[in-house]
Amino acid sequence: MPGHTTSAIWTHDPTIDAPAKYRRACRYDAFVPERLAALQFSLESSVAGMVSEAEHAISALNAGARPALIPLARLLLRTESIASSKVEGMQFGVRELARAEAKSESGLRVASSALEVLANVDAMELAVHDAADVDAFTVDDILAIHTKLMAHAPNPHVAGRLRTTQNWIGGNDFTPCGADFVPPPPEMLDALLSDLCDAVNDDLLPPLVQAALVHAQFETIHPFDDGNGRTGRALVHVVLRRRGTASAYLPPISVVFAGARQRYIAGLTSFRGNEVQPWIEYFAGVTTRASRLAQWYLDAVRELQADWRSMLSESGAPRAGAAAWAVIDILPAHPMLSAPVAVAATGRAKAAVYQALEQLEQAGVLVPVSASRRNRAWEARGLLDLVERMESGGESATGSE
């Protein structure tokens, strides 16, 4: 990305608890990217071809979307959100996190570390369903996404607040001198973020190119003290939803990013080194792979739902329209669910849902995760195995390289 550096002095501070060399004053250079509105380039034919392939892959993914398949969209969004946390090193086992999610949805106490990962699901849902639908996307919408994201973080005081001091990436914990990358000074954030929002609202570039540039520029600006990566990846989906490219199903790009984290970081680094087209080419390849992975995922889940319906039928099927069928419909959105969540998700009467859960357990569709009948939760047979394969990148499932 074209830009310039600005030099500053990190002041001498003899009071900090750090080795002597980090208490001294030092000079550092912060990078200020050119505004996206001023960026001029034309795509090479090979890169344009990859962009077109990626956009066709997203369109193919969304071609079969129907209102009845909303639970599948939620499952895909959940997977993307959790993978975005994994990019930042926030690791949770699939079943461990699903159990925490079920407890949280039932109003039960959950470990703060799990809540922080689950907050990324809430932030992504806000980005997709609210921020993507506003007439004009603004800095306030970015702050709202960040507020949701950081609600359960160890440092919630930074939620929804632009940084007021210099931050940096790499190097040491005490000064930006010698850091791998120093983002723009805080006094430049307002103008840069205003330009970024203008780019989100624009429609002159192909949607995939627009999303790639918005994401990389946001990571370059790095406007928050924490949570920049997860917020920036949410903006990808804001752009794709606003442009109508991903009307229902979002390509889980973070699954691919998490599977090759160093390659992703290298791509962002090269973008800051003025390699805009290589970044777009890389981003297009990631999106194509993510879209095809998602297509496999959704097809596999639909097949699994068909198996559940067969299992229910063979066990002595309840009448058509019974609550048990409705529970199967919503199961993809809740890999592990409790009775209160099933009642809320299906809109059926409590007694009917409890009967449905019993029928589905007897049919082998639902597997109880505890012997206690109080605060009971069930796992949807086979679904978390698919989720696990998807969140690990799905290579063995899809045959991709």
C-alpha positions as CSV (number, residue, x, y, z in Angstrom):
1,M,0.0,0.0,0.0
2,P,1.5,3.4,-0.9
3,G,2.1,5.6,2.1
4,H,4.8,7.4,4.0
5,T,6.5,7.2,7.4
6,T,6.5,9.8,10.1
7,S,9.2,9.9,12.7
8,A,8.6,10.4,16.4
9,I,10.5,10.2,19.7
10,W,9.5,7.7,22.3
11,T,10.1,9.6,25.5
12,H,12.4,8.6,28.3
13,D,10.6,7.0,31.2
14,P,12.7,5.9,34.1
15,T,9.7,4.7,36.1
16,I,8.5,1.8,34.0
17,D,9.3,-1.8,35.2
18,A,11.6,-2.7,32.3
19,P,15.2,-3.4,31.4
20,A,17.3,-0.1,31.3
21,K,17.5,-0.1,27.5
22,Y,13.7,0.2,27.2
23,R,13.5,3.1,29.6
24,R,15.6,5.3,27.3
25,A,14.2,7.7,24.7
26,C,14.4,6.3,21.1
27,R,13.2,7.2,17.6
28,Y,10.7,5.2,15.7
29,D,8.9,5.5,12.3
30,A,5.1,5.1,12.1
31,F,3.6,4.1,8.7
32,V,0.7,6.2,7.4
33,P,-1.0,4.5,4.4
34,E,-2.4,6.5,1.5
35,R,-6.1,6.9,1.6
36,L,-8.1,4.3,-0.3
37,A,-9.9,7.0,-2.2
38,A,-6.5,8.0,-3.7
39,L,-5.4,4.5,-4.6
40,Q,-5.0,4.0,-8.3
41,F,-4.2,0.6,-9.9
42,S,-5.4,-1.7,-12.6
43,L,-5.6,-5.5,-12.1
44,E,-3.3,-7.7,-14.1
45,S,-5.3,-10.2,-16.2
46,S,-4.3,-13.2,-14.1
47,V,-5.3,-11.4,-10.9
48,A,-8.6,-10.3,-12.4
49,G,-9.3,-13.9,-13.4
50,M,-8.7,-15.1,-9.8
51,V,-11.1,-12.3,-8.5
52,S,-13.7,-13.4,-11.0
53,E,-13.3,-17.1,-9.9
54,A,-13.6,-16.1,-6.3
55,E,-16.8,-14.1,-6.8
56,H,-18.3,-17.0,-8.9
57,A,-17.5,-19.4,-6.0
58,I,-19.3,-17.1,-3.5
59,S,-22.3,-16.9,-5.9
60,A,-22.4,-20.7,-6.3
61,L,-22.3,-21.1,-2.5
62,N,-25.3,-18.8,-2.2
63,A,-27.3,-20.1,-5.2
64,G,-29.3,-22.6,-3.1
65,A,-30.0,-20.3,-0.2
66,R,-33.6,-20.5,1.1
67,P,-35.4,-19.1,4.2
68,A,-35.7,-22.7,5.6
69,L,-31.9,-23.0,5.5
70,I,-31.2,-20.1,7.8
71,P,-29.9,-22.5,10.5
72,L,-27.2,-23.5,8.0
73,A,-26.2,-19.9,7.5
74,R,-25.9,-19.5,11.3
75,L,-23.7,-22.6,11.5
76,L,-21.4,-21.2,8.8
77,L,-21.3,-17.8,10.5
78,R,-20.5,-19.4,13.8
79,T,-17.7,-21.4,12.3
80,E,-16.2,-18.3,10.6
81,S,-16.4,-16.3,13.9
82,I,-14.7,-19.0,16.0
83,A,-12.0,-19.4,13.3
84,S,-11.4,-15.7,13.4
85,S,-10.6,-16.0,17.1
86,K,-8.3,-18.9,16.4
87,V,-6.2,-16.7,14.1
88,E,-5.5,-14.7,17.2
89,G,-4.4,-17.8,19.1
90,M,-7.6,-18.2,21.1
91,Q,-7.9,-22.0,20.9
92,F,-10.9,-24.0,22.2
93,G,-11.9,-27.6,21.5
94,V,-15.0,-28.0,19.4
95,R,-17.0,-29.8,22.0
96,E,-15.7,-27.7,24.8
97,L,-16.8,-24.5,23.1
98,A,-20.2,-26.0,22.0
99,R,-20.9,-27.0,25.6
100,A,-20.0,-23.4,26.7
101,E,-22.3,-22.0,24.0
102,A,-25.2,-24.1,25.1
103,K,-24.7,-23.1,28.7
104,S,-24.4,-19.4,27.8
105,E,-27.6,-19.6,25.7
106,S,-29.4,-21.1,28.7
107,G,-28.2,-18.3,31.0
108,L,-25.8,-20.5,32.9
109,R,-22.3,-19.4,34.0
110,V,-19.5,-19.9,31.5
111,A,-15.8,-19.3,31.8
112,S,-14.7,-15.9,30.7
113,S,-12.2,-17.3,28.2
114,A,-15.0,-19.1,26.4
115,L,-17.2,-16.1,26.6
116,E,-14.5,-14.0,24.8
117,V,-14.5,-16.5,21.9
118,L,-18.3,-16.6,21.8
119,A,-18.4,-12.8,21.8
120,N,-16.8,-13.0,18.3
121,V,-20.0,-14.8,17.1
122,D,-22.1,-11.9,18.5
123,A,-19.8,-9.4,16.8
124,M,-19.9,-11.2,13.5
125,E,-23.7,-11.4,13.6
126,L,-23.9,-7.7,14.3
127,A,-21.6,-7.0,11.4
128,V,-23.6,-9.1,9.0
129,H,-27.2,-8.4,10.1
130,D,-27.0,-4.8,11.3
131,A,-23.9,-3.0,10.1
132,A,-24.3,-4.5,6.6
133,D,-27.8,-3.2,6.2
134,V,-27.4,0.5,7.2
135,D,-27.7,3.1,4.5
136,A,-24.3,4.5,5.2
137,F,-21.6,2.6,7.1
138,T,-19.8,4.8,9.5
139,V,-17.1,4.7,12.2
140,D,-19.9,4.3,14.8
141,D,-20.7,0.9,13.1
142,I,-17.1,-0.2,13.5
143,L,-17.2,0.9,17.1
144,A,-20.4,-1.1,17.7
145,I,-18.8,-4.3,16.2
146,H,-15.8,-3.8,18.4
147,T,-17.9,-3.2,21.5
148,K,-19.6,-6.6,21.0
149,L,-16.4,-8.3,20.3
150,M,-14.6,-7.1,23.4
151,A,-17.5,-7.4,25.8
152,H,-16.0,-10.4,27.6
153,A,-12.3,-9.7,27.0
154,P,-9.9,-9.4,29.9
155,N,-9.6,-5.7,29.0
156,P,-13.3,-4.7,28.3
157,H,-12.5,-1.0,29.0
158,V,-11.0,-0.7,25.5
159,A,-14.3,-1.9,23.9
160,G,-15.6,0.5,21.3
161,R,-12.9,3.1,21.9
162,L,-10.3,4.2,19.4
163,R,-6.8,4.1,20.7
164,T,-5.3,7.4,22.0
165,T,-1.7,6.3,22.2
166,Q,0.7,4.7,19.7
167,N,0.6,0.9,19.4
168,W,2.9,-1.4,17.5
169,I,3.3,-5.0,16.3
170,G,6.3,-7.2,17.3
171,G,9.4,-6.0,18.9
172,N,9.2,-5.6,22.7
173,D,6.4,-4.8,25.1
174,F,7.8,-1.4,26.2
175,T,8.5,0.8,23.2
176,P,7.7,0.8,19.5
177,C,11.4,1.2,18.7
178,G,12.5,-1.9,16.7
179,A,8.9,-3.1,16.2
180,D,8.0,-5.1,13.2
181,F,5.3,-2.6,12.3
182,V,4.1,0.7,13.8
183,P,0.6,1.9,12.6
184,P,-0.3,5.5,12.1
185,P,-0.2,7.9,15.1
186,P,-3.6,8.2,16.9
187,E,-4.2,11.8,15.7
188,M,-4.5,10.4,12.2
189,L,-7.2,7.8,12.9
190,D,-10.3,9.9,12.3
191,A,-9.3,10.9,8.8
192,L,-8.1,7.4,7.9
193,L,-11.2,5.6,9.2
194,S,-13.5,8.1,7.5
195,D,-11.8,7.3,4.2
196,L,-12.2,3.5,5.1
197,C,-15.9,3.9,5.6
198,D,-16.2,5.8,2.3
199,A,-14.6,2.7,0.7
200,V,-17.0,0.4,2.4
201,N,-19.9,2.5,1.1
202,D,-18.5,2.6,-2.5
203,D,-19.4,0.2,-5.3
204,L,-16.9,1.1,-8.0
205,L,-14.5,-1.8,-7.5
206,P,-15.4,-5.5,-7.8
207,P,-16.8,-6.7,-4.4
208,L,-13.9,-9.1,-3.7
209,V,-11.3,-6.4,-4.4
210,Q,-13.2,-3.9,-2.3
211,A,-13.3,-6.4,0.6
212,A,-9.6,-7.3,0.3
213,L,-8.6,-3.6,0.4
214,V,-10.9,-2.7,3.2
215,H,-9.6,-5.5,5.4
216,A,-5.9,-4.9,4.7
217,Q,-6.3,-1.1,5.2
218,F,-8.1,-1.6,8.5
219,E,-5.3,-3.9,9.7
220,T,-2.7,-1.3,8.6
221,I,-4.6,1.5,10.5
222,H,-4.9,-0.8,13.6
223,P,-7.2,1.7,15.3
224,F,-7.9,-0.3,18.6
225,D,-5.7,-1.3,21.5
226,D,-6.9,-4.9,21.0
227,G,-9.3,-6.8,18.7
228,N,-8.1,-5.3,15.4
229,G,-7.8,-8.6,13.6
230,R,-11.2,-9.9,14.5
231,T,-12.9,-6.6,13.8
232,G,-11.1,-6.3,10.4
233,R,-12.2,-9.8,9.3
234,A,-15.8,-8.9,10.2
235,L,-15.5,-6.0,7.8
236,V,-14.8,-8.4,5.0
237,H,-18.3,-9.8,5.5
238,V,-19.8,-6.4,5.9
239,V,-18.6,-5.5,2.4
240,L,-19.6,-8.8,0.8
241,R,-23.1,-8.6,2.3
242,R,-23.6,-4.9,1.4
243,R,-22.7,-5.6,-2.2
244,G,-25.1,-8.6,-2.3
245,T,-22.3,-11.0,-3.2
246,A,-22.9,-13.2,-0.1
247,S,-26.6,-12.7,0.5
248,A,-27.0,-15.7,2.8
249,Y,-23.8,-17.8,3.2
250,L,-20.5,-16.2,4.1
251,P,-17.3,-17.8,2.9
252,P,-15.4,-18.8,6.0
253,I,-12.1,-17.1,5.1
254,S,-10.9,-17.2,8.7
255,V,-10.8,-21.0,8.6
256,V,-8.3,-20.7,5.7
257,F,-6.4,-17.9,7.4
258,A,-6.2,-19.9,10.7
259,G,-4.9,-22.9,8.8
260,A,-1.9,-20.9,7.4
261,R,-1.6,-18.0,9.8
262,Q,2.0,-17.1,8.9
263,R,1.0,-16.9,5.2
264,Y,-1.9,-14.6,6.1
265,I,0.4,-12.3,8.2
266,A,3.0,-12.3,5.4
267,G,0.2,-11.2,3.0
268,L,-0.8,-8.2,5.2
269,T,2.9,-7.3,5.6
270,S,3.5,-7.3,1.9
271,F,0.4,-5.1,1.4
272,R,2.0,-2.5,3.6
273,G,5.1,-2.8,1.5
274,N,3.2,-1.6,-1.6
275,E,2.3,-5.0,-3.0
276,V,-1.4,-4.4,-3.5
277,Q,-2.0,-6.8,-6.3
278,P,-0.2,-9.8,-4.7
279,W,-2.5,-9.3,-1.6
280,I,-5.6,-9.2,-3.8
281,E,-4.4,-12.3,-5.6
282,Y,-3.8,-14.1,-2.3
283,F,-7.2,-12.9,-0.8
284,A,-9.0,-14.1,-3.9
285,G,-7.4,-17.6,-3.7
286,V,-8.4,-17.8,0.0
287,T,-11.9,-16.8,-0.7
288,T,-12.3,-19.4,-3.5
289,R,-11.0,-22.1,-1.3
290,A,-13.2,-21.0,1.6
291,S,-16.3,-20.9,-0.6
292,R,-15.7,-24.4,-1.9
293,L,-15.0,-25.7,1.6
294,A,-18.3,-24.1,2.8
295,Q,-20.2,-25.8,0.0
296,W,-18.9,-29.2,1.1
297,Y,-19.8,-28.3,4.6
298,L,-23.4,-27.3,3.9
299,D,-23.9,-30.4,1.6
300,A,-22.6,-32.7,4.4
301,V,-24.8,-31.0,7.0
302,R,-27.9,-31.4,4.8
303,E,-27.1,-35.1,4.3
304,L,-26.7,-35.4,8.0
305,Q,-30.1,-33.8,8.5
306,A,-31.6,-36.3,6.1
307,D,-30.1,-39.1,8.2
308,W,-31.6,-37.6,11.4
309,R,-35.0,-37.6,9.7
310,S,-34.6,-41.2,8.7
311,M,-33.6,-42.2,12.2
312,L,-36.7,-40.4,13.6
313,S,-38.9,-42.1,11.1
314,E,-37.5,-45.6,11.8
315,S,-38.0,-45.1,15.5
316,G,-41.7,-44.6,15.1
317,A,-42.1,-41.2,13.6
318,P,-44.3,-38.6,15.3
319,R,-47.0,-37.0,13.2
320,A,-46.1,-34.5,10.5
321,G,-45.6,-31.1,11.9
322,A,-44.7,-32.4,15.3
323,A,-42.1,-30.5,17.3
324,A,-39.4,-33.2,16.8
325,W,-39.2,-32.3,13.1
326,A,-38.9,-28.6,13.9
327,V,-36.0,-29.4,16.3
328,I,-34.2,-31.2,13.5
329,D,-34.7,-28.1,11.3
330,I,-32.9,-25.8,13.8
331,L,-30.2,-28.3,14.9
332,P,-27.5,-27.0,12.5
333,A,-27.6,-23.7,14.3
334,H,-27.1,-25.3,17.7
335,P,-24.6,-28.2,17.6
336,M,-25.3,-28.6,21.3
337,L,-28.6,-27.4,22.7
338,S,-30.7,-27.3,25.8
339,A,-34.4,-27.4,26.2
340,P,-34.8,-23.6,26.7
341,V,-32.9,-22.9,23.6
342,A,-34.9,-25.5,21.6
343,V,-38.1,-23.8,22.8
344,A,-36.9,-20.4,21.8
345,A,-35.5,-21.5,18.4
346,T,-38.6,-23.5,17.3
347,G,-41.3,-21.3,18.8
348,R,-43.1,-24.4,20.0
349,A,-44.7,-25.0,23.4
350,K,-42.4,-26.1,26.2
351,A,-44.2,-29.4,26.7
352,A,-44.1,-30.3,23.0
353,V,-40.4,-29.5,22.8
354,Y,-39.5,-31.6,25.9
355,Q,-41.4,-34.5,24.3
356,A,-39.6,-33.9,21.0
357,L,-36.2,-34.0,22.7
358,E,-37.1,-37.3,24.4
359,Q,-38.2,-38.7,21.0
360,L,-35.0,-37.5,19.3
361,E,-32.9,-39.0,22.1
362,Q,-34.6,-42.3,21.8
363,A,-34.1,-42.2,18.0
364,G,-30.4,-41.6,18.5
365,V,-30.4,-38.2,16.9
366,L,-29.6,-36.4,20.2
367,V,-27.0,-37.6,22.6
368,P,-27.2,-36.4,26.2
369,V,-24.0,-34.8,27.4
370,S,-24.6,-35.4,31.1
371,A,-26.4,-37.9,33.3
372,S,-28.1,-35.2,35.4
373,R,-31.5,-34.2,34.2
374,R,-31.1,-30.6,35.5
375,N,-29.7,-28.1,33.0
376,R,-29.5,-30.9,30.6
377,A,-27.9,-30.5,27.1
378,W,-27.8,-32.7,24.1
379,E,-25.3,-33.1,21.3
380,A,-26.6,-33.5,17.7
381,R,-25.1,-36.8,16.6
382,G,-22.4,-36.4,14.0
383,L,-22.6,-32.6,13.7
384,L,-19.7,-31.6,15.8
385,D,-17.5,-34.1,13.9
386,L,-18.3,-32.1,10.8
387,V,-17.7,-28.9,12.6
388,E,-14.4,-30.1,13.7
389,R,-13.4,-31.1,10.2
390,M,-14.5,-27.7,8.9
391,E,-12.7,-25.7,11.6
392,S,-9.5,-27.6,10.9
393,G,-9.6,-26.6,7.3
394,G,-11.4,-29.6,5.9
395,E,-8.5,-30.7,3.7
396,S,-9.2,-34.4,4.3
397,A,-12.9,-33.9,3.6
398,T,-12.6,-31.8,0.4
399,G,-9.4,-33.2,-1.0
400,S,-7.9,-29.7,-1.3
401,E,-4.2,-29.1,-1.3
